[in-house]
Amino acid sequence: MLLETLCEEAERLSRLVRNLLDMTRLQSGALRVSREWHPLEEVIGAALGRMERPLRGRPVVTRVPEDLPLVPIDDVLIEQVFINLLENAVKYTPAGSEIELTARVADGEMIAGVADRGTGIPPEDEARLFEKFFRGRSTASHGAGLGLAICRGIVEAHGGRIWTENRPGGGAIFQFTLPLTGKPPDMEHPDG
């Protein structure tokens, strides 16, 4: 039990340091977006793999169409967006509640989302949610209030936008867009 607590606190400290470094890079303009064509479902899978322990005991549903096109992204940075949004969902929702990840294409862009069944976003917090050091009102949450600000910086560096909405029936959904510009590489067919 003590070892598990030590590991969790070491991970928390590591995330805090990583978030501080990411925010510094975003503010200084040193963040480099290295775009390559990637399947978004693999990026989502990698984020879920890294979040395995915090997501333990929570149903996670992914709704990603099989025919989703490749998207020109920096896969490491977009994986971090998903991780930050998943961490946020874990912090602000009851244990055991469902988290849903979605992706779809509309109007020339990829729209991805992370939805939860928590208490939702109070109207007075909506405008400040993506600001640095702002934290929602939760007695169980701890953190520096950088995760969503980092998400915004990464998504905007990709030419996209990020927002949140309350869900009918309770909870919130955080969605972001990624432009589908350019032409993906031709894929070789295995029988060709």
N, C-alpha and C positions, 0 to 999 in steps of 0.2 A: 504494500500500500504506500509506504513512504517513497519507494523507488518510483512508483507510478506518478505520485505527486511531484517529485523532483523532475521527472521527464516532462510532465505537462508544463511546469513553470519554466523550464529551460526552453521549451518550444515557444511559449508565450513571449519570453524575453527575446528570443531569436526573431519572432515576427515583428516585435516592436522595433528592434534595430533595423531590420530589413525595410519596414515601413518608413522609418526616419530617413534612411538612405535613399529610398525611392522618391520620397517627397523632395529631398534636397536636389536630386537629379532633375525632377520635373520643374522645380522652381528655377534652377540655373540654366535650363535648356540643354543640359547634358544628356538627357534621355534620348537614345538613338532607337528609332523604330526601324527594324530590319524586316521589311515585308517579304514574305514568300507565300506561295499558295499552299494552304493547309485545309484538311477536312476539319470542320469545327467540332464534329463529334469526337475526334481524337483529343482535341484540346480539352473538351468537357470531361472526357474519360481520365485524362491526366490530372485534372483538378480534383475530381472525385477520388482518385487514388491517393493524392496527397492529403485529402481531408478525411480519410478513412476513419481514423480514431475519433475526431470530433463529431462525425456523423453517425457513429455507432448508436444503434437503438432508434434511429429515425428512418422512417420510410422516405426513400428518395426516388422520384419518378422523373424520367427523362422523356421528353416528347420532341424528338428530332426526326424529321422525315428522312427516309432512306435516300431520296434523290436530291438531298441538299448539295448545292454546288460547293466547290472549293472557294475559299475566301482569302484575299491577300492581307495577311496579318503578320505581326511578330507574335508567334505562337507562345513564347515564354511570357510576354507581357499580357496577352489576352488570357492565358491560364491564370495569371495573378489576379486579373479582374474577377474571374469566376471564383477563385479562392477567397478573395476579400468579400464578395457577395455571399458566398456560402457561410463564411465565418460570421458575417453580420446576421444572417438568418438564424444560425445556431444561438447567437447571443440574445436575440430579441424574440425568441419563440419558446413555447413550453417544450420540455423534453418529450420526445416521442412524436412530435407533430411533423406532418409531411412537408417536404421541401420539393419543389418541382423546378426542373430546368427545361427550358424550351428554346427552340430556334426555328426560324422561318425566313423566307425571302418575301419582300414586298417593296415595290417601287425602286428597284435597283439597289437595294441594300439588304444586308443580313440583319435581322432583329433577334437578339438573344435575350433571355430573361431568367431570373431566379425569383421564384415566388414562394411565399410561406403562408402559414395560417396563424400568425401571431396576432397581436392587438392592432396592427396597422400603424399608420403614421399620423400622429396628431397634426391637425391643420397648421398649428403655430410652428411646427418643425419642418414642414415641407420645403420652405424656401432656403433653409440653412443646412439641410442634410448633407450636401456635398462640400461644405466648407471645412477647412482644416480645423482640427481640434474640437469640432462639434460632436457631441455624443447624445444619442437619444435617451429618453428617460426609462431606464430599466435598473432595477435594484441588483439584478444578477450580472449586469454587464461590466466589463472592465476593458480598458484599452485606451489608446491615446486619441481616438477620434480622427485617425488618418486614413483608414481603409477606404471609405467612400470618396474622399478627396483624391486619393491615388487612382481609384477607378476612373473618376472623371478625367484626370490628367492623361491617363493612358488612352482612354476612348477618344478624347479630343485630339490627341497626337495622331490617331489613326484616321481623323477626319469624321468621326462619328459624334453621337450625342448620347447622354445617359439621363434617365429620369426615373421617378418612382410614382406609383399610384396605389391607392388602397383597393383591395379586391372585394368584390361582392361576397358576402358571407364571412368576411374577416380576413385579416392578413394584408400583406403588401406584395407587390411585384416590382422588382427593379429590372428595367429593360435598357438595353443599349443597342445602338446601330453601328454597323461596320459597312462602309461603302464597298460595293462590288464593282470596282473599276478595273479596266484592263481585261486581258484575255488569259484564262488559265492555260498552262502548258498542255499540249496534247499528251494524253495518257496512252502508253503502249498497251495493246491488247495481248493477253497471254497466248492467243492462238494465231497471232499475226506475224 
